[in-house]
Amino acid sequence: MKLAKSGSVFNMGDTSIRVQEVVEVNRLILKVLNGFINRIPKWERNNSAQAEFYKLFISEVQRLEEKSGTGLFQNLSRNLRGSDLDKRGRTLTNAIVKSGLIDDRRNVSKVAKVYLEENLKADSIEELLGLSQDNLLYFRQYMKLRVYDSETDKYFYCFRFALKFLCRYENVNKKHFFSILESIRPNISQEKLKRVLESYEDVVSERSTFESYWKKNFFNDFIDKDDSLFVRQIFENEDYSDENFIRAFPNRKSSEISLEYKKFILSIFDFLANRSVESLSRLKRLSTVDKIKKAFGLGKNPFNFSRNKETVESFWNNNKDNRLLSGNYEDIYNQFILSKTEDIIREYSDMCYRYFNITGIINFSNDLVNLNFRYIIKPLLDNLGEKFKLIGVSPREEYELNLESPWFSNIALTRILALSKDEIKKIFEDIGSCLGISTDKLDDNLSLVVENQRESEYRTFIEKRFPINIVIDILNYIKNRDDSQVARLVTEEATIPTIYEYILTIAWYYLSDKKDFKVYKMFGVSLDGNKLPLVHKGGGAGDIEVVTDSNATLIEATLMDSNTQKRGELEPVIRHSVNFALQHKSKQVQTIFIANELDPNVINIFRSIKNVELNGTLIEGTYLGLNIFSFTTDELIQLLDKKISSETVLEVLEKFNKEEIDVIRNDWRIPIIKHLLT
């Protein structure tokens, strides 16, 4: 991506689109755009086509919501009225341009097409990371992501720097992390970048405040020499015209706000000149305006006002060291630049967080930033050394405007970093060393040790973040469709159906006494860097797969109401169940269907499937004796409350399944549920 001007801050998304569930939205945008773009002569300056695309996208959202029986994207406007639909079509797609999934003409890139086919192939290092298709796509793209200078072909790899920084520091303050990342200029020198990285040690050791660190390393980068000279001329000549203030103290949203800045600055001069009650009253009134707080007070009132009755003398005593009252215009201008920059960084940091979090590589829990898979990433970067480039110079036209460039290509991590076989071997040896594995046992043990490490991390996370009482609370909120409470307790960055699948996985973990499975492999949803849900994985498989040495359990979940289950769930559940059963023929196979409410016709048909020979679709073969049993969310809650184990549930279901059936009546489930819950 290219910065708009020298003092700009990079923005990973588009702040005009405030949808929280970015992965699912982006995937849907890609899907709709992939079928749309070849039908139009061109995208650029084609307002009617851009508006048509937006209408088509909203239509697809509404179709999916009707099919699923629930709202998907809470902050997405469905309003198709107005004259700005073309603009909405453009802004909707801006974020995936910045991620290299489409080019600026909205042509879908090669890597995005492979992603839509769910066919990204992990290389040997990526396999160790165990990333989903969603994680893998964004991780690769951000390892290639360049932030270009506004005037030259110099660039900065922002995500790579993030990894380098987190290899050196742990538990980094989230605000510090993004303030540093967003402040680095693409034309930074190697020496200064090294200083930025190393001097943060002074903040960690408390030899310096973060504010001092930031000002020392970055503040001057945001002072434009031409703008600074223009401001100097304004104040020296006392030429305070509206036009001059709009140019010198700009606001991205409105020139009218610049005139509010003018009133505030002139009120400062008035107070310094007169020191009167009237001038203080005017200054106090203007300083409480939110726009002034953002522009001059780092989001707070720029002055310290007494809670008691304020006098001119008391105000001066409380604020005499405030730079805004120094009488020097440069101090006022510098405070404006500082406050405005912090405000923009704060706004854009949220977008950067959302997109970096998708990779699964960085953890932001408790507002502290850490590397996931540190035992893999650090040996990788240590071995690369200077080869792990953070800055460079190369024509942007050849990289970001060429659909055949590496930026748009489907290439794995080892190719992105141009790793040789010997380098990969050394990296694996160092990863093994981090995990206490000797070189001679590396081939046999590395994958197993990494899996066990990951499994331990997931179990610790589940038991700490989602104890069983919280899981029951969340399921109750889902049962009652209190979506805001569900989002509050889990995440705002996934749809409620995705969260439902995620929480059911954790619920099954608690139901199991033996826990003789890998819980991290059970999740049928992609997870972010905090191990929270992003989106259903897709790929034609079921929602949740629990595989042990003796059992294979498929859990299918839906929030569709009973009126839509036959149309939306009957065929997929049966298809997934057959493929799953064929995949695990040697085990006791059980499908469990869970929903808030159940359609009697659907669950009766599921029961009858036991006597039907069915054919696989993903796997060749036939299967007779499919066992599909249905629970309501409330019944699952009762199982958790009564501490009835999953092993008991499967034993009872298998026992009843062996009974011969002739006619299936509506009450066939009742004795099974009673047996389990009483």
RAVEN-V102840 format. One record per backbone hydrogen bond with DSSP energy under -0.5 kcal/mol. NH is the residue of the N-H (numbers start at 1). CO is the residue of the C=O. E is the energy in kcal/mol with one decimal. If there is no record, write none. Layout:
nh=NH co=CO e=E
nh=NH co=CO e=E
//
This chain:
nh=3 co=148 e=-2.3
nh=8 co=5 e=-1.9
nh=17 co=14 e=-2.1
nh=18 co=16 e=-0.7
nh=22 co=20 e=-2.1
nh=25 co=21 e=-2.3
nh=26 co=22 e=-2.8
nh=27 co=23 e=-2.3
nh=28 co=24 e=-1.9
nh=29 co=25 e=-2.7
nh=30 co=26 e=-2.5
nh=31 co=27 e=-2.3
nh=32 co=28 e=-2.6
nh=33 co=29 e=-2.9
nh=34 co=30 e=-2.7
nh=35 co=31 e=-1.1
nh=36 co=32 e=-0.9
nh=37 co=33 e=-2.9
nh=39 co=36 e=-1.9
nh=40 co=37 e=-1.0
nh=46 co=43 e=-1.8
nh=47 co=45 e=-0.6
nh=50 co=46 e=-2.3
nh=51 co=47 e=-2.3
nh=52 co=48 e=-2.3
nh=53 co=49 e=-2.5
nh=54 co=50 e=-1.9
nh=55 co=51 e=-2.3
nh=56 co=52 e=-2.4
nh=57 co=53 e=-2.6
nh=58 co=54 e=-2.5
nh=59 co=55 e=-2.3
nh=60 co=56 e=-1.9
nh=61 co=57 e=-2.2
nh=62 co=58 e=-2.5
nh=63 co=59 e=-2.0
nh=64 co=60 e=-2.3
nh=65 co=61 e=-2.4
nh=66 co=62 e=-2.2
nh=67 co=63 e=-2.3
nh=68 co=64 e=-2.7
nh=69 co=65 e=-1.6
nh=70 co=65 e=-1.0
nh=74 co=72 e=-0.8
nh=76 co=73 e=-1.3
nh=77 co=75 e=-0.6
nh=88 co=84 e=-2.1
nh=89 co=85 e=-2.1
nh=90 co=86 e=-1.7
nh=91 co=87 e=-2.9
nh=92 co=88 e=-2.2
nh=93 co=89 e=-0.7
nh=93 co=90 e=-0.7
nh=94 co=90 e=-0.6
nh=94 co=91 e=-0.7
nh=95 co=91 e=-0.5
nh=97 co=93 e=-1.2
nh=98 co=94 e=-1.9
nh=99 co=95 e=-0.9
nh=100 co=97 e=-1.7
nh=101 co=96 e=-2.3
nh=102 co=96 e=-1.2
nh=103 co=107 e=-1.8
nh=106 co=103 e=-2.2
nh=109 co=101 e=-2.5
nh=110 co=408 e=-0.7
nh=111 co=408 e=-1.9
nh=113 co=109 e=-1.9
nh=114 co=110 e=-2.0
nh=115 co=111 e=-2.0
nh=116 co=112 e=-2.4
nh=117 co=113 e=-1.4
nh=118 co=115 e=-1.6
nh=119 co=114 e=-2.2
nh=122 co=120 e=-0.5
nh=127 co=123 e=-2.5
nh=128 co=124 e=-1.1
nh=129 co=125 e=-1.3
nh=130 co=126 e=-1.1
nh=131 co=126 e=-0.8
nh=136 co=132 e=-3.0
nh=137 co=133 e=-2.2
nh=138 co=134 e=-1.8
nh=139 co=135 e=-2.6
nh=140 co=136 e=-2.5
nh=141 co=137 e=-2.4
nh=142 co=138 e=-2.4
nh=143 co=139 e=-1.6
nh=144 co=140 e=-0.9
nh=144 co=141 e=-0.6
nh=145 co=141 e=-0.5
nh=147 co=156 e=-2.5
nh=148 co=1 e=-3.9
nh=148 co=146 e=-0.7
nh=149 co=154 e=-2.6
nh=155 co=392 e=-2.6
nh=156 co=147 e=-1.5
nh=157 co=390 e=-3.2
nh=158 co=156 e=-1.1
nh=161 co=157 e=-2.0
nh=162 co=158 e=-1.8
nh=163 co=159 e=-2.0
nh=164 co=160 e=-2.5
nh=165 co=161 e=-3.1
nh=166 co=162 e=-2.2
nh=167 co=163 e=-1.4
nh=168 co=164 e=-0.9
nh=168 co=165 e=-0.6
nh=169 co=165 e=-2.2
nh=172 co=369 e=-2.1
nh=174 co=367 e=-2.3
nh=177 co=173 e=-2.7
nh=178 co=174 e=-2.1
nh=179 co=175 e=-2.2
nh=180 co=176 e=-2.5
nh=181 co=177 e=-2.3
nh=182 co=178 e=-2.7
nh=183 co=179 e=-0.8
nh=183 co=180 e=-0.6
nh=184 co=180 e=-1.1
nh=188 co=185 e=-1.8
nh=193 co=189 e=-2.3
nh=194 co=190 e=-2.0
nh=195 co=191 e=-1.9
nh=196 co=192 e=-2.7
nh=197 co=193 e=-2.0
nh=198 co=194 e=-2.7
nh=199 co=195 e=-2.9
nh=200 co=196 e=-0.6
nh=201 co=198 e=-1.6
nh=202 co=199 e=-1.6
nh=203 co=199 e=-0.5
nh=203 co=200 e=-0.7
nh=204 co=200 e=-2.2
nh=205 co=201 e=-2.5
nh=206 co=203 e=-1.0
nh=207 co=202 e=-2.4
nh=208 co=202 e=-1.6
nh=213 co=209 e=-2.1
nh=214 co=210 e=-3.0
nh=215 co=211 e=-2.4
nh=216 co=212 e=-2.3
nh=217 co=213 e=-1.9
nh=218 co=214 e=-2.9
nh=219 co=214 e=-0.9
nh=219 co=215 e=-0.6
nh=220 co=215 e=-0.5
nh=221 co=218 e=-1.5
nh=222 co=218 e=-0.6
nh=222 co=219 e=-1.8
nh=223 co=220 e=-1.1
nh=224 co=222 e=-0.8
nh=228 co=224 e=-2.8
nh=229 co=225 e=-2.2
nh=230 co=226 e=-2.1
nh=231 co=227 e=-2.4
nh=232 co=228 e=-2.0
nh=233 co=229 e=-2.1
nh=234 co=230 e=-2.0
nh=235 co=231 e=-2.1
nh=236 co=232 e=-2.6
nh=237 co=233 e=-2.2
nh=238 co=234 e=-0.6
nh=239 co=234 e=-2.1
nh=240 co=238 e=-1.1
nh=241 co=239 e=-0.7
nh=245 co=241 e=-2.0
nh=246 co=242 e=-2.5
nh=247 co=243 e=-1.7
nh=248 co=244 e=-2.8
nh=249 co=245 e=-2.9
nh=250 co=247 e=-0.5
nh=257 co=254 e=-0.6
nh=258 co=254 e=-0.7
nh=259 co=255 e=-1.1
nh=260 co=256 e=-0.9
nh=261 co=257 e=-1.8
nh=262 co=258 e=-1.9
nh=263 co=259 e=-1.9
nh=264 co=260 e=-2.0
nh=265 co=261 e=-2.7
nh=266 co=262 e=-2.7
nh=267 co=263 e=-1.8
nh=268 co=264 e=-1.5
nh=269 co=265 e=-1.9
nh=270 co=266 e=-2.4
nh=271 co=267 e=-2.2
nh=272 co=268 e=-2.6
nh=273 co=269 e=-2.0
nh=274 co=270 e=-2.3
nh=275 co=271 e=-2.7
nh=280 co=276 e=-2.1
nh=281 co=277 e=-2.5
nh=282 co=278 e=-2.1
nh=283 co=279 e=-2.1
nh=284 co=280 e=-2.6
nh=285 co=281 e=-2.2
nh=286 co=282 e=-2.3
nh=287 co=283 e=-1.9
nh=288 co=284 e=-0.6
nh=288 co=285 e=-0.8
nh=289 co=286 e=-1.4
nh=292 co=289 e=-0.7
nh=293 co=289 e=-2.2
nh=294 co=290 e=-2.4
nh=295 co=291 e=-1.8
nh=296 co=292 e=-2.5
nh=297 co=292 e=-0.6
nh=297 co=293 e=-1.9
nh=299 co=293 e=-2.2
nh=300 co=293 e=-0.6
nh=300 co=297 e=-1.8
nh=305 co=303 e=-0.8
nh=315 co=311 e=-2.5
nh=316 co=312 e=-2.2
nh=317 co=313 e=-2.4
nh=318 co=314 e=-1.8
nh=319 co=315 e=-1.1
nh=319 co=316 e=-0.5
nh=320 co=316 e=-1.4
nh=322 co=319 e=-2.1
nh=325 co=322 e=-1.8
nh=326 co=323 e=-1.6
nh=329 co=327 e=-0.6
nh=331 co=328 e=-0.7
nh=332 co=328 e=-1.3
nh=333 co=329 e=-2.7
nh=334 co=330 e=-3.0
nh=335 co=331 e=-2.0
nh=336 co=332 e=-2.0
nh=337 co=333 e=-2.5
nh=338 co=334 e=-2.6
nh=339 co=335 e=-2.7
nh=340 co=336 e=-2.8
nh=341 co=337 e=-2.4
nh=342 co=338 e=-2.1
nh=343 co=339 e=-2.1
nh=344 co=340 e=-2.3
nh=345 co=341 e=-2.8
nh=346 co=342 e=-2.5
nh=347 co=343 e=-2.0
nh=348 co=344 e=-3.0
nh=349 co=345 e=-2.4
nh=350 co=346 e=-0.9
nh=351 co=347 e=-0.7
nh=352 co=348 e=-2.3
nh=353 co=349 e=-2.9
nh=354 co=350 e=-2.0
nh=355 co=351 e=-2.1
nh=356 co=352 e=-2.7
nh=357 co=353 e=-2.3
nh=358 co=354 e=-0.8
nh=359 co=355 e=-0.6
nh=359 co=356 e=-0.9
nh=360 co=357 e=-1.2
nh=363 co=370 e=-3.2
nh=367 co=364 e=-1.5
nh=368 co=365 e=-1.9
nh=369 co=172 e=-3.0
nh=370 co=363 e=-2.4
nh=372 co=361 e=-3.2
nh=374 co=371 e=-0.5
nh=376 co=373 e=-2.1
nh=377 co=373 e=-2.9
nh=378 co=374 e=-2.1
nh=380 co=376 e=-1.6
nh=381 co=377 e=-2.6
nh=382 co=378 e=-2.9
nh=383 co=379 e=-2.0
nh=384 co=380 e=-1.6
nh=385 co=381 e=-2.1
nh=387 co=384 e=-2.2
nh=388 co=385 e=-1.5
nh=389 co=387 e=-1.7
nh=392 co=155 e=-1.7
nh=394 co=153 e=-2.0
nh=398 co=395 e=-0.5
nh=399 co=395 e=-0.8
nh=399 co=396 e=-0.8
nh=400 co=396 e=-2.7
nh=401 co=396 e=-1.0
nh=403 co=401 e=-0.5
nh=405 co=402 e=-2.3
nh=408 co=405 e=-1.2
nh=409 co=406 e=-1.0
nh=411 co=409 e=-1.3
nh=415 co=412 e=-0.7
nh=416 co=412 e=-2.4
nh=417 co=413 e=-2.4
nh=418 co=415 e=-0.8
nh=419 co=414 e=-2.9
nh=424 co=420 e=-2.4
nh=425 co=421 e=-2.3
nh=426 co=422 e=-2.2
nh=427 co=423 e=-2.4
nh=428 co=424 e=-2.4
nh=429 co=425 e=-2.0
nh=430 co=426 e=-2.1
nh=431 co=427 e=-2.3
nh=432 co=428 e=-2.5
nh=433 co=429 e=-2.0
nh=434 co=430 e=-2.0
nh=435 co=431 e=-1.4
nh=436 co=433 e=-1.2
nh=437 co=432 e=-3.5
nh=438 co=436 e=-0.5
nh=441 co=438 e=-1.3
nh=442 co=439 e=-1.2
nh=445 co=441 e=-2.0
nh=446 co=442 e=-2.5
nh=449 co=445 e=-2.8
nh=450 co=446 e=-2.6
nh=451 co=447 e=-2.4
nh=452 co=448 e=-2.4
nh=453 co=449 e=-2.4
nh=454 co=450 e=-2.6
nh=455 co=451 e=-2.7
nh=456 co=452 e=-2.3
nh=457 co=453 e=-2.0
nh=458 co=454 e=-2.4
nh=459 co=455 e=-2.4
nh=460 co=456 e=-2.2
nh=461 co=457 e=-2.3
nh=462 co=458 e=-2.8
nh=463 co=459 e=-2.3
nh=464 co=460 e=-1.6
nh=465 co=461 e=-3.4
nh=466 co=461 e=-0.5
nh=466 co=462 e=-2.3
nh=470 co=467 e=-1.0
nh=471 co=467 e=-2.0
nh=472 co=468 e=-2.2
nh=473 co=469 e=-1.9
nh=474 co=470 e=-2.7
nh=475 co=471 e=-2.5
nh=476 co=472 e=-2.2
nh=477 co=473 e=-2.2
nh=478 co=474 e=-2.5
nh=479 co=475 e=-2.7
nh=480 co=476 e=-2.1
nh=481 co=478 e=-1.1
nh=482 co=477 e=-3.0
nh=483 co=481 e=-1.3
nh=485 co=482 e=-0.6
nh=486 co=482 e=-1.7
nh=487 co=483 e=-2.6
nh=488 co=484 e=-2.0
nh=489 co=485 e=-2.1
nh=490 co=486 e=-1.7
nh=499 co=495 e=-2.3
nh=500 co=496 e=-2.6
nh=501 co=497 e=-1.8
nh=502 co=498 e=-2.0
nh=503 co=499 e=-2.9
nh=504 co=500 e=-2.2
nh=505 co=501 e=-1.8
nh=506 co=502 e=-1.7
nh=507 co=503 e=-2.6
nh=508 co=504 e=-2.3
nh=509 co=505 e=-1.7
nh=510 co=506 e=-1.8
nh=511 co=507 e=-1.9
nh=512 co=508 e=-1.6
nh=517 co=515 e=-1.1
nh=519 co=517 e=-0.8
nh=521 co=518 e=-0.9
nh=522 co=518 e=-0.6
nh=522 co=519 e=-1.1
nh=523 co=519 e=-0.8
nh=526 co=535 e=-3.2
nh=528 co=532 e=-3.0
nh=529 co=357 e=-1.6
nh=531 co=528 e=-1.9
nh=534 co=526 e=-2.7
nh=535 co=526 e=-0.8
nh=537 co=524 e=-2.6
nh=541 co=538 e=-0.6
nh=544 co=555 e=-1.8
nh=545 co=522 e=-0.9
nh=546 co=544 e=-0.5
nh=546 co=553 e=-3.1
nh=547 co=545 e=-0.6
nh=548 co=546 e=-0.5
nh=548 co=551 e=-3.1
nh=552 co=588 e=-2.5
nh=553 co=546 e=-3.2
nh=554 co=590 e=-2.8
nh=555 co=544 e=-3.0
nh=555 co=553 e=-0.5
nh=556 co=554 e=-0.6
nh=556 co=592 e=-3.0
nh=558 co=594 e=-1.9
nh=564 co=561 e=-1.5
nh=565 co=561 e=-0.9
nh=568 co=564 e=-2.4
nh=569 co=565 e=-3.0
nh=570 co=565 e=-1.4
nh=573 co=569 e=-2.4
nh=574 co=570 e=-1.8
nh=575 co=571 e=-2.8
nh=576 co=572 e=-3.0
nh=577 co=573 e=-2.2
nh=578 co=574 e=-2.4
nh=579 co=575 e=-2.2
nh=580 co=576 e=-2.4
nh=581 co=577 e=-2.6
nh=582 co=578 e=-2.5
nh=583 co=579 e=-1.7
nh=584 co=580 e=-1.2
nh=585 co=582 e=-0.8
nh=587 co=584 e=-1.9
nh=588 co=550 e=-2.5
nh=589 co=587 e=-0.7
nh=590 co=552 e=-2.2
nh=591 co=627 e=-2.8
nh=592 co=554 e=-3.2
nh=593 co=629 e=-3.0
nh=594 co=556 e=-2.8
nh=595 co=631 e=-1.6
nh=596 co=558 e=-0.6
nh=600 co=598 e=-0.7
nh=603 co=599 e=-2.2
nh=604 co=600 e=-2.0
nh=605 co=601 e=-2.1
nh=606 co=602 e=-2.5
nh=607 co=603 e=-1.7
nh=608 co=604 e=-1.9
nh=609 co=605 e=-1.3
nh=610 co=607 e=-1.1
nh=611 co=608 e=-1.9
nh=612 co=609 e=-2.3
nh=614 co=623 e=-2.7
nh=616 co=621 e=-2.6
nh=623 co=614 e=-2.7
nh=625 co=609 e=-0.5
nh=625 co=612 e=-0.5
nh=626 co=609 e=-0.6
nh=628 co=626 e=-0.6
nh=629 co=591 e=-2.6
nh=629 co=627 e=-0.5
nh=631 co=593 e=-2.8
nh=633 co=595 e=-1.4
nh=636 co=632 e=-2.0
nh=637 co=633 e=-2.3
nh=638 co=634 e=-2.0
nh=639 co=635 e=-2.0
nh=640 co=636 e=-2.1
nh=641 co=637 e=-2.8
nh=642 co=638 e=-2.7
nh=643 co=640 e=-0.9
nh=644 co=639 e=-2.4
nh=645 co=643 e=-0.6
nh=646 co=511 e=-1.6
nh=649 co=645 e=-2.1
nh=650 co=646 e=-2.8
nh=651 co=647 e=-2.0
nh=652 co=648 e=-2.5
nh=653 co=649 e=-2.5
nh=654 co=650 e=-2.3
nh=655 co=651 e=-2.0
nh=656 co=652 e=-2.4
nh=657 co=653 e=-1.9
nh=658 co=654 e=-1.2
nh=658 co=655 e=-0.5
nh=659 co=656 e=-1.1
nh=665 co=663 e=-0.7
nh=668 co=665 e=-1.8
nh=670 co=667 e=-0.9
nh=671 co=667 e=-0.6
nh=672 co=669 e=-0.5
nh=673 co=669 e=-2.4
nh=674 co=670 e=-2.6
nh=675 co=671 e=-2.2
nh=676 co=672 e=-1.8
nh=677 co=673 e=-2.6
nh=678 co=674 e=-1.8
//
